Every structure is written in C-alpha cells, then in structure tokens.
Amino acid sequence: MAHPDDIGNRIRLGEDTGLELKRIVLAGGRVSSPSRNEFADELAAFANTRSGTILLGVDDRSHEILGLPVEHLDAVESWVREICNDAVKPPIDAVIRKLELPNSTGQLVPIVRVDVSRSLFVHRSPGGYFRRLGSSKREMAPDLLARLFQERSQSRVIRFDESPVPSTLPADLDPELSSRFLRDATEPSETSLRKLRILTDDEDGDVRLTVCGVLLCTRNPQQWLPHAYVQAVCYAGVRSDLKYQLDARDIGGSLDAQVREALHFVRRNMRVHAIKVPARLEYPQFSENAVFEALVNAVAHRDYSMAGARIRLHMFGDRIELYVPGGLANTLTTDSMHLRQYNRNELIVSLLARCPVGPDEQVRRSFLMDRRGDGVPIILDESTRLSGKAPEYTVIDDSELRLVIWAAPEPNARQQP
C-alpha cells in the first residue's frame, strides 16, 4: 500500500491513467453523487485497461482532500461493493480501504480508496464497454473491443489455465502445495515453478501466478477467481425446494481440496441401507468411486474463463445432479465421452495427474487424475451396476454440462441373497 505522502503527491498532480478522484455527495446517509452507473463505468474502464486507483472524498477539479463523514464510511464502502458485484458484468473484485489524509488545514480526514486490477476478463458496465485513456474513460470502438475480447478470451480455446492472474505475486504461493508437483521433492524455486507453468510473466514483465497456479498452489484461489468453487446442496425430496433443503455448503480451497470436501459432502448426506443375510451387507446410494471421478473431471475440465459460473452439486432423494460450466470442448459429444479425450485445461490436467489422493480417501487411485481417460467409463459402469440406470450427460445451451447419477433403489426381501 502506498505511503500517505505518495498519495498526497499524486493527488496534487491530478488525475491520470491510473488515478481517478471523486467528490462524494451524501443525502440521508446514502451516496447521491456520483451516480451508480457513472461509477460503475469508471470501475470497468480500469479493469479493462490497466490497474488503477479511485479516491473517494477528493475533489477532481481543485484536488482538495474533502474527506468523508466517519459515520458514513461503511455506507460508502457498501455502495462501492454493491456496484462491483451487481452493476458490472462480470463482477469486479476491487480492494476497498479506508484511510486518513491531511486536508488543506492539516487535519486528518477519512477517505475511501478503491484499487482495481487489470482483469482477466472484459467487463461491461451500464454505459457499455469502457477503457481508461489518460485521465478519462472512453467507450471502446468496435475494432478495439474485438481485439480486447480476442486477447483476453482466445484462451477459452487454448491455454486459459496458463494465463497470468493480475495482482498475484510469487509470495502468494503456498510452498507445501507447490512442492507436491516437484518430482525430486526439492524446495520450490522460481525456475522450477516457471517450468511447471505455475509462474509466468504478464504483459508488463511482472512475475504472476497462472490460473493453474492459483487453483492448485494457493489455499484460497477464490481471492482471485471468486467463481472457482463448488456449490453443494442436499434436498430431502426430488425437487430443488428451499423448504426441503437439508444441507448446503460453498466449497472452496485448492482444486484437490474441493474434490475432497465435495466427496465428503456426498458421503455425509447419502443414505446407506443395510440388511443381514446373515452377515451385514451395506447398500450405498451412490458409488463413491463414480462420484470421485465425476468431481475430478468437473474441476479439471470446467471452463474457468466463464466468470461468475461455478460448479453445482445438487443431491436429491433419487439422484445427484452435477453442473459443470462450459460446453464440451472441440468435437466431443455426450455419446463419445467414454471413447475419446479432449482436455480444455491441459496444464491443470497434467498437474492433477501428479497430485496425490489423500490417505483417507477410499478410491482406487494414487493420483487425482488418470491420463488414460478411465474416468467417464468408471462413472458409467459403477453407477449403472449399482442403480440399474445409466448416468445421463446433457449439454445445456452449449455452455454447461449436466451429469445425472441415479441413486440405487432401497434393497428389499427379493434382493437378499
């Protein structure tokens, strides 16, 4: 964070490509000026161009530090957060801070600082698509907008998982998580992490974590990729009804942690029937091997360039529904999934193949990913054998893959040996 003297010098020099000053007018404890839409356009312009800072409580014309009423600081912060989340698509993950600066009389007054990083995505605000040019925002011409979309979304097809993540630093890596992927078990170095493509350079030459590095080598990837989590819900009946919701959890953490915790969620909520014939026999609703393979495939192959989309795991009395962001890659179809392979995220898949399965997981595998492509056949074979019904894959609107795994029927006297 910049020293207050540095901020004061920047304010005295006025607005530029990386600094915007805003006088805040409050009415009844609410922000009345600038307008919500105007401020959303400013935020999106910074995210679409380069990193920038907006100082709230500073006059943009006189450069005078006016400050904000202490009792309304929380309201201003909430106003900014709501605009970041709801008025800009996809949402912007800005850093909002409160600080004090000396005004013209030397008295310390509070202001709000909003830092916006250059984004992985292209953001639309109420006024359209904007970029920062000098000290002002400009709506992007169609040809420039097309180039920006190409630059930031071409990796939807190739190597999005190798893209540098803005505002990350090598220090954000967790050494224990990173060392899992080094075959000689040495301490992670910048050279070794670059070879693994966990670290890379951004367009300015700064060292950043890649998308894959964030997802597998940090404890909280959602700090930079807030959509990269599993939403798990269990319902008592066969419909999505809040009145019959038994359990719900948003599962974050590194990708292997998401698989582990999501599998525990299923294990905790599925029924296991038991009969004595004469020895005790247990009949689980779902094959844990099949669920494990489905979850690994979900985190490995989902489209991480779809901001705002998350994996959804919904459990019902008669089935599991797993929704994975992203249509099927290349020429793959639901009918050919068990016969062919195509990896949207080559780097993620290669590192998951080196990521050991935890000792507590009762699955027939040493590493999370199997490069031979046995995952879908296991899902189909084991689930069909247990429930008598084949799992169903469906592509929804070319942007989401749904897998339905049917629950095993309750055993009855005729099923007993």
N, C-alpha and C positions, 0 to 999 in steps of 0.2 A: 504494500500500500504506500502511495506517495506521501512524503513528508508534507505537513501543512504549508510550509514555506514554498515548496514546489508548486502546490495547488494555487497558492496565492499569486505566484508569478504567472502561472498560466491564465488565471482569471484576469490579471491586469493586461495581458497581451490580447485577450479576447478569444472569441470562438475560432476554431479551425477544423480541419478534417477529423480530429479526434476529440474535440471538446464542444459541448453544447451547454449553454447557460439558460436557465428558465426561472423567471419570476413566477411564484405560486400565489394565486389569489384564492382565499378560502371564504366560504359563505356557509354559516351554520355548521362549521366543523367539517365541511366537505370541500373538495377541490372544485372550484368553478372555472379556473383558467390556469393552464391551457386546457383545451377541450380533450376529452378522452381520445378521440380519433386522431387529433393532431399529434398527441404524444405517442400514440401507437405507431404513426408514420415515422417519427424520429427514431424510435427503438428499432424498427425494421430496417431503416436506412443504414444504421450502424452495423447490424447483424449481416446485412447483405454486402457490406463493403469491407471495412476493417474494424478492429476493436475501437471502442470509443467510450467516453465518459460524459454523463449528463449530470450537472449540478443543479439541484432544485433549491431555490431560495437565493438565487443570484440574478440580478437584472442583466439581460443580454445586451442592452444598449449602453448603460452607464458603467457596467461591470461592478456595480456596487453590491457588496455582500449584505443582503437584506435579512437573511435568516428566516426561520420558521418558528411559530409558537411551539414551545416544548409540549404542551398538552395535545397538539395535533400531529406530532411526528408519526405516531402509529397509524393514524388515518391516512397520511400521505404515503407511508410505506405500503399499506394495504391497497391503496389506489394504484400504485405502480405495479404491485404483484398481480393484481386482478387484470390489468391491461396486458401484462406479459403473457398471462395464461389464457385470456379469453378474446382479446382483440387482435392478436397477431397469430397467423396460421402458417406453419406450425408454431406452437408457443416458443417464447424466448426464455432462456434460463439466465436471467440477469443477476448480478450481485448487487444487493442493496445495502448500503451502510449509512449510519448516522454519525456525523462528526461535527466538531465545532471549529469555526474560523473567526478571526477578528474582523469586526466591521470597521467602518471609517473612523470610529471613535476609539478603536482598540478593544471594545467589548467583545467577548466571545459569544457568538450566536450559533445555534444549531442549523445545519443544513442536511439534506439527504443527497448522497452520492450514488449514482446508478452506473455500474460498469457493464458494458455489453461487449461480448467477444464476437469475433468473426465466426460465422456459423458454418456448420457442415451442410446446411440446407438453404433453400431460397424461401424467404418469408414474404407473405402478403399481408398488408395492413389495410384498414378501411379505405384508404385513398388509392390503393393499388400496390405496385411494386416500386420501391424507392431504393436509391443508393445515396451515399454521402459524397458530396463534391464540394471541396473547400469547407466553408462554414455553413453550408445549407444542404438540404436534401433535394434530390431531383428524381422525378419519376423516370424509370428506365425505358428507353426506347425499345421497340420490339426486337431489333437485332442484338442489342446489348443483353436484354433479358434472355434471349435464346442462347447466347454464349454462356451466360451465367448458369442457366439450367444445365447446359451441356457439361460445363466444368464441374459442377457440384453433384450432378446426378448421373453422369456417364458411368460411375462406378456402381450404379444399380445393377448393371450387367456384368462388369468386371471389377473385382478388387475393391469394393467399398470397404471391406474389412481391413484393408491396408491404408486407408485414408488417415491423414493426421487429424487428431482431435484438437481443436482450438482450446487454448488456455490450460492444456495439460503440461506437466513438467516431468522429467525423469524421476524426480523425488516422489511423485505420486505413486510410483510402482511399489508393490509390496514384495520385498525380497524373497520371502518364503514362497509366495505364489509364483514368482518369476522363475525361481530356481528349479521348479518342477519340470521345466521344459529343456533343461540343460542335461545332456546325456552323461557328462562327466561329473555332475554334482558339484561343480565349482561355483564360486560366488558370481552372481550376475555382473557383467561388465557392459559398458555401452557398446563395445564391439560385438559381444555375443548377442546382446538384445537387438542390435541392428540386423545381425544375420538372421535372427528369428523373425524379423519384421515386427517386433513388438515396439521398437522405436524407429522413427523416421524423421526427416526434415520437412517442415512446412514450406510454403512458397517464399517465406522470408528468410529461410535458412535456419530457423529455430528448431531445436530438437523437441519433438512432441511424441506422445503415445499414439499408436494407431488405434483404430476402432477395436481391433482384436486385442491389442494390449490392454485397453481399458476394460474390456469384457472379461478377460481371463486373469489379469495380473493386478487388479485393484480390488479392495474389499467392498467398495461401494461404486460400481460403474454408473449407477443411476445419478450420481453427481453431475456427470457429463452427458449421459444418454438416459434421460429420465423415463423413456418409453421401454427400456430393455429390462423388463421384469415379467413375472408370471402372475396373472390374476387368478387365484384359485377360489372356487365357491362350491359348496356342497348343499344340495337341496334334498328335502325329505321325500318329495314326490317325483314326478316325471316331467315337471314344468319349471321354468325359471320364474319363481314366485317368491318375493321377499318375505312373505308371511311364513314360508316353509324353509327358509334358509337356516341350515344347521351350523355351518362353519364357513368362514371366509378369511382369506389372507392374501396380501400382496407380497410376493416372494421375490426379494432382490438378492444382491450379492453377486459374486462371480458366477459364470455360467455353470460350472460344476456344482456350486452351492445351490443354484436354482434347481438343478436336476435333483439333487439330494433332498432338498426340502419339499419339493413338489411331490416326490415319491413318498416321503413320509406323510404328506397331507393325504394322499390316496390311501396309504396303508392305515392311517388313523381313522378314516371315515368309511372304508368299505366293510361290508359285513362278511364274516367268516362263519359258515354253518358247520356244525359238527354232528356226526352220528356215530354210534357204537355198533360194530358188526363182527365180532365182539370188541375188537380194538377200536380206539377212537380214530375217526377219519375226518379231516377238515376239508371243506369245500369253499375256497375264497371266491368272491365275486369276480375278481379280475386277476389275470396273470401279472405278477409283479415284473417279470422279465419283459412282457409286452409293453407295460406302462413305462418301464425304464427306457426301452428302445424308442418309444414314441416321444418321450420328453427330451432325450438326447437329440433326436432328429429335429425336434422343434427349435431348440436353442442353437443348433448347428446350422440350420438351413433357412431360418426366418430371414425376412428382408429388413435389415437394420436401418436402411435408408428411409423407411416409412416412419417418419416422426409421428409420435402420438399413438402408434399402433402397438399393442402388447399381446403376448401370448395369453390366451384364456383357457383355463382348465375348469370345466364345469362337470360336477358329479351329480348324477340323479339315481333314483332307485333302480333303474333298469339299464343305465349306460353311463359312459364317460364321453364327453364331447371336448375335443382339443382343437382350438382355433389358432392357426399359425399365420402371422402376417406375411403376405407375398404369395403370388400365384406360383405355379410350377415353372421352374426355370427351363429355358431353352425349349426343346421339343418334347419334353417329358409329359406324359399323361397319367391320369389316375390308373388306367389299365396297365401301364407299362412300368409303374414304380417298382414292382417287385422283381423286374427283369433288368432294369437299367439304372445307371447312376448319373447324376449331374449335380455338382456342388456349386451353389451360389457363393458360398464363403469358403474358398479353398484354404485360406490361412487358418480360419477358425477350425475347420475340419482337421487340418494337419496337426494343430496343437492339441485338440481334444483327443486325438489318437495317441498322444504322449501323456495325457492327464490320467493318473491312476484312479481307479474306483476306490472309494473309501472301504476300510476293512469291515465296516458294519453293514455294508450293502450286500444282500443275498442275491446277487445276479451272477450269471455265468460269463464273466468278463473281467479282465485285469485292467483295461483302459476304457475310458468312456466311449470312444468312437472306434468302430470297426471299419477299416478301409475297404473290406471285401464286399460291403453292401448287403450284409445279412440282416440289417435292422428291420426293414419292411417285411421280409419273409417271416421273421420271428413274430412280429406283431400279428400278421395274418394267421399263421399256423397255430400259435399257442392260444390266441383268443378264440379262434374258431373251435379248437378242440375243447376248450373249457365251457363256452357258452352255447355251442351248436350253431352260432350265427357268425358269418364272416364280417370283420370290421369294414366300414364304409368310408372311402375317401371322396370328398366333394370339393371342387373349386368354386368359390363364391365371388362373383363379379371380377374374375381374373386378378383378385388382389388378396385373397385369403384362402387357405387350405383348411378344411374341416375334416377331422378324423373322429368317427364314432366307434367306440369299442363297447360291445354289448355285454351286459352282466350275465354271469352264469345263473341258471334257474336254481331255486331252492331245492335241495335233494328231497326226495320222498321215498316212501317204502319201496316203490318199484325200482328205484335206482340203487338200493342197497344190494351188495353182493350176496 
